[in-house]
Amino acid sequence: MTTTFPAFDTAHRHDPYPAFALVREATPAHPLQLGDVPVTVFTRYAECAAILASPDWGHGYQAGISPFRDTGALIPGSFVRMDPPDHSRFRSLVNKAFTPRVVAALAPMVERVVDDLLDTALARDEFDVLADLAVPLALTMIGGRVLGVPPEERPALRDWELAIAWGTDPDELLPPDVITARGTAARAAFGYFSRLVAQRRAEPADDLLSALIAVEEAGDRLTEPELVGICLLLLVAGMETSINLVGNGVLALLRHPDQLVLLRERPDLMPAALDEMLRYDLPTQFTIRVALRDTVVAGQRFTRGDGVVVVMAAANRDAAVYPDPDRFDITRYAVPDPARRHLGFSLGIHYCLGAPLARLEAGIAIGALLRRAPNLELAEENLEHLPSLIHRGLRRLPVRARTRTPRANA
Ligand code: HEM
């Protein structure tokens, strides 16, 4: 019996989907040896969705039963790796400062930032959709608006989040230098956010961090280290993912010109197109779970403390759920169908807290890019992906715009 997962091989980094398909078609539950930890990998939609939504599965760190070594799980306030009741407490506190109304009110700011970035990018013959649009947009929104980091201090955030994001893969699959870089970045970010939390407590500003501190003071107590941990979580969960949604999404459009033309003609399809981008080439490819009690999945018995890997990116291409799953079709979600919702933002209690913000940013950025660059084309065919397995994204996405349209309010 094989205990490796071929899709994790670097040979498949540019396109892991055929390797996912081989495993998905062969077996519902694939054994994998992660160092000294035996785990089971799930790639079919039915099992992935069931595990994510089930209270039988969680993380088990507080209960001391997780087989995974995950240093991020030890950070106070980092509720993405917590189980109820701790998870519920943090999630509801952060939600209070992150309501749909607060996010919707950010639209004019995102539009302004995107238009300014495109003014500069489109003045050149060639530009990089990531370095010139997606990265500075995420730095302004997550770094600036959410965390309240002043503009001159934001470049460091990009270095830290990249090092920590690349180090999110299971330790057993990481080279030692990536683990060391992750630790160095996490310590630097921790020190920085400790000072920032103290500053914002003394002098509140118009950012989500100040709102979080106020939530704390209105009742339930968040300690200083918990607030710092939440900053780190928002930085890592919010930056790399939203950058890669823009990059992977624009690449999918450029490689499917009929879909690009359709979206340009029918901007009302943007919400459905974003869902298809999240199904087709997902920024967060997989997550982990631990059995919180004895349970059965796909006829296989799991004992409390057993670890699994849930590959949402593979489930999103399962032909049992999606007709013609390898086709990129921006009308697929034009009529919402709860039975076919993609797993891009996960499911259940850990469903992405930042989904409305990610959709707002990517929808405005991609929409403005298509409007203002009517003949957008790839400037390079050989594109390189980041070395991370969990985070799927490009290093660069160089494009050319042969004609340009001014910003709407120019
Ligand atoms: C396209 C962009 C994004 C994608 C694909 C994405 C994906 C995900 C996924 C898959 C999870 C669940 C992980 C699991 O079940 O183990 C998650 C959780 C989370 N995301 Fe996102 N995310 C995105 C953007 C954002 C943004 C912009 C923010 C913050 C501003 C954010 C904050 C969070 C937080 C705090 C959690 C933890 C929720 C919990 O455990 O209750 N995400 N995200």
Residues whose N, C-alpha, C, O or C-beta is under 5 A from the ligand:
A	BS01	HEM	F79 V80 R91 L234 A237 G238 T241 S242 L245 P283 T284 T287 I288 L343 G344 F345 S346 I349 H350 Y351 C352 L353 G354 A355 L357 A358
